[in-house]
């Protein structure tokens, strides 16, 4: 069994690390997300982008180590909107598994999952979930999802507005919490998850930014 370290860099960007290596989800290009800038020294064994938009595919911001990806990887293609992809196309949910723990990054999921998708999502121990609407599912839909997941898991919210960070069209995290009051706001920029004792919580992390 492994421990997985999850670091949050704002918007939909996370770094997932084990003792065997690391991967980054959805790095954003400089200037693509108001109020956010990635650190200059990001490095990983692999980079995964949910879709080809500037705020999710800034692969040049992450230096690859040249080592092989330490995770077993699988994908699930879902609409980026509520019109079966006709508005914004499609994006990928990415599943990373290592040492008995699975992390799912939901990308810019634009509609509630179908039953077969819930089955796949319910296999994850950690879910990185959008919640603030307009480009993704909104807080009400996220709350509905929380009630349909079939196993205890850690849910980390992403893709919301906070202060000067994020898009004006998104709900702020304080607005999200009025709809999902069980959210626990952590002041840390990262969390380490033990595969033997995954907390059944909904949390936010403080984004780690360039100095």
N, C-alpha and C positions, 0 to 999 in steps of 0.2 A: 504494500500500500504506500502511496506517495502523498506528500504535501504539495499543494499547488499555491504559488504566490500570484496574486492578481493585483496589478497596479493600474490605476485609472489616470488617463491623461486628458480628460475632457472630451466633450461631444460623444463620439462612439468609439474612442480609441482606448484600448487596453493592452497591456503586456501580460502574458501568461507564462510562468516559469516553473520548471521543476528542476531537480538536481541534474537532469539529463540535458536540459536546454530550454529554449524559449521561443515564443512566437508573439507577434504584434497583430492586433486586429485594427483595421480601419484608421490608419494614420491619415491626418488631414493636411492638405497643402497650406503653406503660409498664406495668411490673409483670407482663407476660405470660410472660417468660422469666427464671427465677431468676438473679440475679447480673449481669444485663445491662441497660444503659440506653443508648439511642441519643443521640448528640450533639444539641444543640438547634438547630444551624444547618444541618441537612441541606437541600440544594436540588438539584433535577434537572429535566430537561425532560420526563421521563416516569417513571411508577412502574408496576411489574408485580408482581402478587401471584399466587402459584401457586394459592392457594385461600383460602377465607373463614374462616380461623381467626385468633384474636386475635394469635397469635405470628407471623403471616405477612401480615396485612392492615392494618397500622397506617399507612394512607396519610396520615392527618392529621399524621404526624411528618415528612413531607417537603414542603417548599414548592416548588410548581411554578413554573417560570420564565415560562411562557406561550409559550415557543418550541416549535416542532414537534419531534417525536421524530426524532433524527438517524439512527436505525437502520431497516433493513428487519427486520420482525418476523414470526415465524411461531410456531405453537403445536402441541403434541402433548398430547392428553388421556390421562392414565394413572390407574390406581387409586391411592388413598391407602392401600391395604391389600393383603393377600394373598388377598382374597375378592371380587375384581372390584368393589370399591366398596361392598360390603354393610356393612362395619364403619364406614368413615370417609368414604365418598364418593370423589370424584375430585379430581385436581389437574392443573395444566398445567405441562408443560415448555415453557419460553420460549426461543426462539432469537433472538438479536440479531446482525445482520450489518452491518458497516461497513468499508469500505476493504480488503476481501479477508480479513477475519478474522471468524469466527463464535463467539459465546459462547453456551453452553447452560446454563440454570439448571434443575436437575432437580426442584426443589420437594421435596415429601414423597413421592417415588416409593416405593410400597409393595411392589412385586414386581419380579422381574427383567424386563427388557424382552423383548418378542417380537422375532422376526427382523426384521420390517419396521421396528420401532422402533430396533433396533441400526443399521440402514441409515441412518436419519435422524441418530441420535446420532453416528455415525462421520463425519458431515460437519463436526462442530464442531471448532474448533481449541482451545477452552478449555471444559472441563466443570466446573460447580460441583455437587458430588456429596454427597448425604447418606451416612452410613456407620455410624451408631451404634445402629440397631435400634429396636424397639418401635413408634415412629410411622412409621418408614421402613425401607428395606432395611438389613440389618445389615452388619457388616464383612466377613463371609464372602461375602455376595452382592455387595458392592462390589468385592471382590477378583476374583470371577468376572467381573463386568462389565469390569474393567480388561483381562482377558485376551481379551475378545471385541470390543473396539473395533478398528476396522479401519484406523485411521490414527494416526500419532503425534500426541499432543495433550497439553496441560497439564491435569492434573486437580487441582482445589482442593477439599479435603474441607470439609464443613460439617455442621451439625446434630449435634454431639457434645457431651459434657460435658467440662469442664476446670475443676478446682478447684470454686469455688462457682458457676460459670457453667454453666447447662443443667439439664436435668431429671434427677432421680435414676434414672429408669427407662432412661435412655440409657447406653450404654457410654462410658467416658471415652476420651479420645484415646490415652492410654497403653495401654488395653486394645485399642483399634482397631489400634494399631501392632504389637501382638503377632501379629496376623493379617495385617496389611499392612506388613511391616517396611521396605518401600522408601519409605515416607513420609518426606519431607524437611521438618522443622519449621523454618520461617523465623521470624525475630524481627521482621521488618517487617510493617506493617499493610497493605501494598499491594505490587503487582507490576505492572510495565509489560511488555506482550507485544508484540514486533515480529512483524508478519504474515509477514515473510520468514524468521524464525528462531524458530519456536515450540518451546519446550523440551518434550521428551517426559519429563515428570516427574509424580510425585504429591506434592503439598505441602499444608501448612497455613500459614495466615497468622495473625498475632496480631490479635485483634479490637480495633478502634478504638472506644473507649467515651466516654461523657460524662465530663467532668472533675468 
